[in-house]
Amino acid sequence: SKPGVGFHDERIREFLAAKYLAMLVDDSKDGWNGVPKIKTLARDGAERNETVEAFVLRKAVNPSWHNVIAHLAGLLKDPHPLMEVLRDKSRDTPLRHRLCQAARCLLALDRLKYDGMIDQLAREFINHWKRSLFVLNSGAFVANTLFAAPSLIQSFVKWLGSDNRIDRMRATYALGRLGPSLAQHGEAMRKL
């Protein structure tokens, strides 16, 4: 076996992987577009060269890479290109896995610097989530999105009064995922 450094804590590996990718992007004179290709292994063991963008797009649908990509968003000097790639519908799966990954990244972004981008992406994700049938599998993303963009809580409070039973169920589920932090939103608590 090859000698190397190992980490027992998965979070350290995830952070270091994200830090490496962020350094590749940030140290490139052209940013995201000028990133050198990285060597990766295909399933058949063959080496391939791919851009960080292609690598991230491929890994965004793999649950074992979700935290790495969320860390990457927080570590990049400019996360806009990453977030745009993740939310690009033409490059996403039919179930919008990459948009869900973008929602996971929201908490890693600096709210003061990226407030507009966070709100826009959060609204896009919430609208997708509301239309989708995959409510139970995406509740954690919704909670992350609401923590990152608390202004959206009012949308869910409105859905509590909807005539549509499904909208009410989704709103109750999403607001419930916020746990004790929901207590600071009096109107939501009264309607629940």
Buried (B, 14 or more C-beta within 10 A) or exposed (E): EEEEEEEEEEEEBBBBBBBBBBEBBBEBEEBBEEBEEBEBEEEEEEEEEBBBBBBBBEBBBEEEBBBBBBBBBBBBEEBEBBBEBBBEEEEBEEBBBBBBBBBBBBBBBEEEEBEEBBBBBBBBBBEBBBEBEEBEEBBEBBBBBBBBBBEBBEBBBEBBEEEEEEBBEBBBBBBEBBEEEBEEBEEBEEBE
